């Protein structure tokens, strides 16, 4: 028997494909799935039966209201994206004033001050960003917003070079489309949002006042996945932004 369309829509929203389920009790009198078995939702039909792919290979569906089961909350994973950055400073002129144009700081020198820069990044974060970081400003209300709980910028000294990093906490797995949307958001925050504001604040170090730029308009700038970072194994690509 088909259910009311609104109820079917609600059930499909509550149990989308990929949802993990743990069975507490199945009322099937002939060949029930064993209690405690876990499985993955395949789809919800128009009668609101939940079709399952059980871990033991069976496909017997769940009947809401008869069978008892619980949803297994997806685990959160800590992930990273890497980005090339550059650092500059304003030298003093012969009169003791600051030069009009900045001078780029050698990245290897900047890497020595990774801890100082990260401390400055933490101080720069707004109270509204305490829980979710830059995701506090994400306004799309889509699955990216639901899956990515938090995202925060930092820097990392890797093989003697300074890289920008966004560390994010994600529930489940982002689809290719969601990954594209999230990376576009991170790029926008690095270029025109959080990063643009941060780069205007000097960071005092023994090497002078440093300005850290998470983004560059040059064609060589892009985000690197954590898997790409692990594959470098001491052979980091040159951070030349051409």
C-alpha positions in Angstrom: 0.0 0.0 0.0 1.4 3.4 -1.0 1.7 6.0 1.6 0.8 9.7 1.4 3.5 11.5 -0.8 4.4 13.8 2.0 5.1 10.9 4.4 7.1 9.1 1.7 9.2 12.3 1.2 9.8 12.5 4.9 10.9 8.9 5.1 13.3 9.3 2.2 14.8 12.4 3.9 15.2 10.5 7.2 16.8 7.5 5.6 18.7 8.5 2.5 20.8 5.9 0.6 23.9 5.1 2.4 22.5 5.5 5.9 23.9 2.9 8.3 21.3 0.9 10.3 21.7 -1.5 13.3 18.8 -4.0 13.7 17.3 -4.4 17.1 14.5 -6.8 16.2 12.9 -8.0 13.0 9.3 -9.4 13.1 9.6 -11.6 10.0 8.4 -15.0 11.2 10.2 -17.1 8.7 13.8 -15.9 8.1 14.5 -12.7 10.0 17.8 -10.9 9.7 19.8 -11.6 13.0 19.4 -9.1 15.8 22.5 -6.8 15.9 23.2 -7.1 12.2 24.2 -3.9 10.5 23.5 -2.7 7.0 23.2 0.2 4.6 20.0 1.7 3.3 19.5 1.1 -0.4 16.3 3.1 -0.9 12.8 3.8 0.5 9.9 2.7 -1.6 6.5 4.3 -2.0 5.1 2.1 0.8 7.8 3.5 3.1 9.6 0.1 3.3 13.3 0.6 3.8 15.2 -1.6 1.4 18.5 -2.7 2.9 21.9 -4.1 1.9 22.7 -6.1 5.0 26.4 -6.8 5.9 25.7 -10.5 5.7 24.6 -10.2 2.1 20.9 -10.3 2.6 18.5 -7.7 1.2 15.4 -8.1 3.4 13.7 -4.7 3.9 12.7 -3.1 7.1 9.1 -2.4 7.9 8.8 0.8 10.0 6.4 0.4 12.9 7.0 -3.4 13.0 10.7 -3.9 13.0 12.9 -2.1 15.6 16.2 -0.6 14.5 18.5 2.4 15.1 20.5 4.7 12.9 24.3 4.5 13.3 25.6 8.0 13.5 28.3 8.6 10.8 31.8 9.1 12.2 33.5 12.4 11.9 36.8 12.5 10.1 39.6 15.1 10.4 40.8 16.2 6.9 43.2 18.7 5.5 43.6 20.7 2.3 46.9 22.4 1.5 47.5 25.6 -0.4 50.6 27.5 -1.5 51.0 30.8 0.3 53.5 33.7 0.3 54.7 36.0 2.9 56.0 39.6 2.6 57.2 42.4 4.7 57.9 46.2 4.4 61.6 47.1 4.7 62.7 50.3 6.3 64.1 53.0 4.1 67.1 55.2 4.8 65.0 57.6 6.8 63.6 54.9 9.1 60.1 54.8 7.4 58.5 51.9 5.7 59.0 51.3 2.0 56.0 51.9 -0.2 56.1 48.4 -1.7 56.5 45.1 0.2 59.4 42.6 -0.2 58.6 38.9 -0.5 60.1 36.8 2.4 61.9 33.6 1.5 59.5 30.8 2.2 62.1 28.8 4.1 62.6 31.7 6.5 58.9 32.2 6.9 58.6 28.5 7.8 60.7 29.0 10.9 57.9 31.2 12.3 55.0 28.7 11.7 54.1 28.6 15.4 54.1 32.4 15.7 51.9 32.7 12.6 49.5 30.0 13.9 49.2 31.9 17.2 48.3 35.0 15.3 45.7 33.1 13.3 44.1 31.8 16.5 44.0 35.4 17.9 42.4 36.6 14.7 39.5 34.2 14.8 36.2 35.8 15.8 34.0 34.6 18.7 31.4 33.5 16.1 33.9 31.1 14.7 34.6 29.2 17.9 32.5 26.1 17.0 32.6 25.9 13.3 35.5 28.2 12.1 34.9 29.6 8.6 31.9 27.3 8.2 30.1 29.8 10.5 29.8 32.0 7.4 28.5 29.3 5.1 25.0 30.2 4.1 24.0 27.7 1.4 22.0 25.4 3.7 23.0 22.4 1.6 24.6 19.0 2.2 28.0 20.6 2.5 26.7 22.6 5.4 25.3 19.4 7.0 28.5 17.3 6.5 31.3 19.7 7.1 31.0 20.6 10.8 34.0 22.9 11.0 36.9 24.3 8.9 39.8 26.4 10.1 42.9 27.9 8.5 46.4 27.3 9.8 49.9 27.0 8.4 52.3 24.1 8.5 56.0 23.7 8.1 56.4 20.8 5.7 59.9 19.9 4.6 61.2 23.3 5.5 58.5 25.2 3.5 55.5 27.0 4.8 52.1 25.9 3.5 48.6 27.2 4.1 46.3 24.5 5.5 42.5 24.3 6.0 41.7 21.6 8.6 38.1 20.5 8.4 35.8 18.0 10.2 33.5 16.1 8.0 30.7 13.6 8.7 30.6 10.8 6.2 32.1 11.3 2.7 31.6 14.3 0.4 30.4 13.5 -3.1 32.4 14.9 -6.0 29.9 17.7 -6.4 30.0 18.5 -2.6 33.8 18.5 -2.7 33.8 20.9 -5.6 31.4 23.2 -3.7 33.5 23.0 -0.5 36.8 23.7 -2.2 35.2 26.7 -4.0 34.1 28.0 -0.7 37.5 27.6 0.9 39.1 29.3 -2.1 36.7 32.2 -1.7 37.5 32.5 2.0 41.2 32.4 1.3 41.0 35.0 -1.5 38.2 37.4 -0.6 37.0 36.5 2.8 38.8 35.5 5.9 42.2 35.4 4.2 41.9 38.8 2.7 41.2 40.3 6.1 44.0 38.4 7.9 46.7 39.3 5.3 46.3 43.0 6.3 47.4 42.4 9.9 51.2 42.3 10.5 52.7 39.5 12.6 55.7 40.5 14.7 58.7 38.1 14.4 62.5 38.4 14.8 62.5 38.7 11.0 60.3 41.7 11.1 56.5 42.2 10.6 55.3 39.5 8.3 52.1 39.6 6.2 50.8 36.2 5.3 48.8 35.7 2.1 46.9 32.5 1.8 45.9 33.1 -1.8 47.4 34.4 -5.0 45.8 35.3 -8.2 48.6 33.7 -10.2 47.7 30.6 -12.2 49.9 28.3 -10.1 47.6 28.5 -7.0 45.4 25.6 -6.2 44.3 23.4 -3.3 46.1 20.1 -2.7 44.4 17.2 -1.0 45.9 15.4 2.0 46.5 12.4 -0.2 48.5 14.5 -2.6 50.5 15.9 0.3 51.3 12.4 1.6 52.4 11.4 -1.9 55.0 14.1 -2.1 57.3 12.4 0.5 59.9 15.0 0.6 59.5 16.0 -3.0 57.1 19.0 -2.5 56.4 20.8 -5.7 58.1 24.2 -5.9 55.8 26.9 -4.6 56.3 29.2 -7.6 53.1 30.9 -8.5 53.4 31.6 -12.3 
